[in-house]
Amino acid sequence: MSAPLVRAVAAAVALAFLAVLVAALGGPKALVAVLAAGTGVLAAVSLLLSLAAVSAMRSAAAAADAIRFCDYASRASGGRRSDPAGLVEAFNAMAKSVQESVETASHAQSRLMAALNSSIDAIVAVDADSRITFANDAARRLLSPHGQELVGSPFAWLVPDDRLVNALRASSVEGRSLSVIIERPNKQYLQAVTTPILSGGDWASLAVFHDLSEAKRVEQVRRDFIANVSHELRTPLAALKSVIETLEGGAKDDPASAADFLSRADSEVDRLVQMVEELLELSRLESGDIPLAHEALDLPLILRNAVDRLSRQAQRAGVELTLELEYGLPPATGDSDMLERVVINLVHNAVKFTPRAGSVHVRAVAGDGAIRVSVRDTGVGILPEDLPRIFERFYKADRSRGGGGTGIGLAVARHAVEAHGGAIYAESTPGEGSIFTFTLPSSAS
């Protein structure tokens, strides 16, 4: 409602109230009495102005109630003089009741808006012309990352997907609820559910967006796992079958050839055994079936043992392997054997993917209430698109790093570190090397 119209309504109500009082009390003296009790009238007019600013319908209803009340008071008095202060008091009581009703409705609307803005799902309402009439905070973050205004904008400008635009139109025109899955840039998948809004004024239909990106990612990981485990099992089994066929073809009669093929078969069996053991260990770690020892850790000893075990492999590969321990490392608790396997896995990978004359440096430092162990190599590095997935089981960044392995070791390492309350992550630049780091919480008080 415009300001002039608000003032006109308030003035009309005030004049009507005065006229009724003059008629009831019998003459100009009543007007003087009303002016003497002007505080109540001004309060009523102020309230009506506030109500008019909130809603035209509420203002008109309040004004009508006031006029009906005054008319009732005049008729009830039978034309006799009435106490103006009593009428003003009654009017103020009615005005207070109306104000409380408006405040209750306002609080209910505020709670509704707070609930909508707290939703993690984006919620958008559009009118019959598919222009946005409402958007919650999640919708603003999703559809307007740069902060442009959503309300009043055509929906098709922000989500240019014909299926979704048609679904919104069908919801508003035909009264149907529809569900559409759309793909946005950066592999973001959204499920949009459109529903009609009955008796919603300029709100014709509603669209609720649910982010399916994580579910799609997990589904892709599951598919990759099945494909990778099938490949990893097929390779050694095919090699074993080839060895057996060769031996049956006559190689068993040649002692030298038989010994060579049996050695190959033994290596493939060892690979299968390692894969099965790592899968079992990973499964137990994920399910929490492996009891985690809580003993005082001698972290320098754990790191020295891991480096000593891999020093010969590093020498054969022509890689320099070094260890650096910060003086006075704080104490920590955990499972020594499990953490030693984590370090061995990281150092083994670093040596395997570092070319001759390269280096692998193991370092342990303390800071921010935690111990940080890093394994830095000067190897071939990891491609950026592979880096986020290297801790997934059976995922191998063969395109950038090459080489063998089961692809389970890093997944085991991640679960082992997280079981200790730590975290593990990797940084890499293709052609320059990688840094694998894991943290352990310090038990120092």
Summary of the structure (lengths in Angstrom):
residues: 445
radius of gyration: 38.9
end to end distance: 65.6
largest distance: 135.9
contacts: 1325
relative contact order: 0.06
helix: 57%
strand: 17%
